[in-house]
Amino acid sequence: MNRPAPDLLKPRKTPQQTRSAVTVEAIHTATIQLLLSDGVARLTTTRVAARAGVSVGTMYQYYPHKQALLFAIVERQLDMIVTAMLTAAERLAGCDLQCVAEGLATAWLDAKMADIVSSRAIYGIAAEFDLSELMNRAKILLIDAIRSLLEAVPDAGFTDPDTTAFMLAALLGGTVRVVMESGMADDDFERLRQELPRACLGYLQLVASRQ
């Protein structure tokens, strides 16, 4: 698969004012709606502009072509997930091991499944792009946040918090990805809700040394 170079996917400009931010949000919403109704093959910048209620010229002020628009949608989704996890990490700071494990797993599932229909549509187009840079940035932020949480846990210690944080992040991300790739049913989500917190806690208990 020929993937566009990252430099070709950058938006022409980013919104600086409230009005511009509202316009970009309308464009993003229209894009997801068209992806869900008609699929990526029929999606065009002209159709997105019409659905969003903006001119094609306004569209091109931000996104030079369809691929740049789709990449922005994927990047936005990833940023939302990372922000949700960093917010959860702040909330969980100083909590005990069980609270941290279950809180991180729940926050991850909440972020990934906040709008499962849209998430599936976005997940379907993500493979078209080289996301290594975005994913690496997100991985660093997430692992740093988890490591800080583990170092502050009052009822356990970790001889290698970096590795533990890495493995916990991999457990969170890999588990949900496998289920989504196989076509997740409603009962699969419910099982993840029950079992992922247990899996995270079990791993942390296994590698932790009690204080």
Solvent accessible surface area in square Angstrom, and as a share of the most:
residue,aa,sasa,rsa
1,M,172,0.77
2,N,155,0.80
3,R,124,0.45
4,P,30,0.19
5,A,52,0.40
6,P,63,0.40
7,D,106,0.55
8,L,112,0.56
9,L,3,0.01
10,K,127,0.54
11,P,52,0.33
12,R,144,0.53
13,K,92,0.39
14,T,76,0.44
15,P,50,0.32
16,Q,154,0.68
17,Q,134,0.59
18,T,110,0.64
19,R,202,0.74
20,S,27,0.17
21,A,49,0.38
22,V,95,0.55
23,T,26,0.15
24,V,14,0.08
25,E,78,0.35
26,A,35,0.27
27,I,0,0.00
28,H,13,0.06
29,T,58,0.33
30,A,2,0.02
31,T,0,0.00
32,I,21,0.11
33,Q,77,0.34
34,L,4,0.02
35,L,14,0.07
36,L,81,0.40
37,S,73,0.47
38,D,43,0.22
39,G,27,0.26
40,V,49,0.28
41,A,94,0.73
42,R,144,0.53
43,L,1,0.01
44,T,60,0.35
45,T,13,0.08
46,T,81,0.47
47,R,77,0.28
48,V,0,0.00
49,A,1,0.01
50,A,80,0.62
51,R,117,0.43
52,A,19,0.15
53,G,67,0.65
54,V,35,0.20
55,S,67,0.43
56,V,54,0.31
57,G,44,0.42
58,T,32,0.19
59,M,0,0.00
60,Y,82,0.31
61,Q,88,0.39
62,Y,9,0.03
63,Y,9,0.03
64,P,35,0.22
65,H,66,0.29
66,K,55,0.23
67,Q,53,0.23
68,A,0,0.00
69,L,0,0.00
70,L,0,0.00
71,F,24,0.10
72,A,12,0.10
73,I,1,0.00
74,V,9,0.05
75,E,46,0.20
76,R,67,0.24
77,Q,35,0.15
78,L,28,0.14
79,D,63,0.33
80,M,103,0.46
81,I,11,0.05
82,V,19,0.11
83,T,84,0.49
84,A,39,0.30
85,M,1,0.01
86,L,58,0.29
87,T,73,0.42
88,A,1,0.01
89,A,10,0.08
90,E,137,0.62
91,R,153,0.56
92,L,11,0.05
93,A,64,0.50
94,G,45,0.44
95,C,37,0.22
96,D,66,0.34
97,L,3,0.01
98,Q,96,0.43
99,C,52,0.31
100,V,1,0.00
101,A,0,0.00
102,E,62,0.28
103,G,15,0.14
104,L,1,0.01
105,A,0,0.00
106,T,54,0.32
107,A,12,0.09
108,W,27,0.10
109,L,1,0.00
110,D,63,0.32
111,A,17,0.13
112,K,38,0.16
113,M,20,0.09
114,A,88,0.68
115,D,74,0.38
116,I,46,0.23
117,V,81,0.47
118,S,15,0.09
119,S,9,0.06
120,R,105,0.38
121,A,19,0.15
122,I,8,0.04
123,Y,73,0.28
124,G,56,0.54
125,I,6,0.03
126,A,19,0.14
127,A,60,0.47
128,E,44,0.20
129,F,3,0.01
130,D,57,0.30
131,L,30,0.15
132,S,75,0.48
133,E,123,0.55
134,L,11,0.05
135,M,99,0.44
136,N,73,0.37
137,R,109,0.40
138,A,11,0.09
139,K,92,0.39
140,I,87,0.44
141,L,78,0.39
142,L,18,0.09
143,I,24,0.12
144,D,55,0.29
145,A,17,0.13
146,I,0,0.00
147,R,63,0.23
148,S,63,0.41
149,L,5,0.02
150,L,2,0.01
151,E,114,0.51
152,A,52,0.40
153,V,6,0.03
154,P,82,0.52
155,D,54,0.28
156,A,2,0.01
157,G,13,0.13
158,F,29,0.12
159,T,134,0.78
160,D,68,0.35
161,P,29,0.18
162,D,75,0.39
163,T,69,0.40
164,T,8,0.05
165,A,0,0.00
166,F,93,0.39
167,M,86,0.38
168,L,0,0.00
169,A,14,0.11
170,A,48,0.37
171,L,51,0.25
172,L,0,0.00
173,G,24,0.23
174,G,33,0.32
175,T,39,0.23
176,V,0,0.00
177,R,143,0.52
178,V,100,0.57
179,V,28,0.16
180,M,22,0.10
181,E,102,0.46
182,S,92,0.60
183,G,55,0.53
184,M,13,0.06
185,A,50,0.39
186,D,125,0.65
187,D,82,0.43
188,D,31,0.16
189,F,45,0.19
190,E,95,0.43
191,R,140,0.51
192,L,14,0.07
193,R,80,0.29
194,Q,108,0.48
195,E,81,0.36
196,L,3,0.01
197,P,16,0.10
198,R,156,0.57
199,A,45,0.35
200,C,0,0.00
201,L,25,0.12
202,G,37,0.35
203,Y,50,0.19
204,L,0,0.00
205,Q,84,0.37
206,L,147,0.73
207,V,58,0.34
208,A,19,0.15
209,S,56,0.36
210,R,143,0.52
211,Q,156,0.69
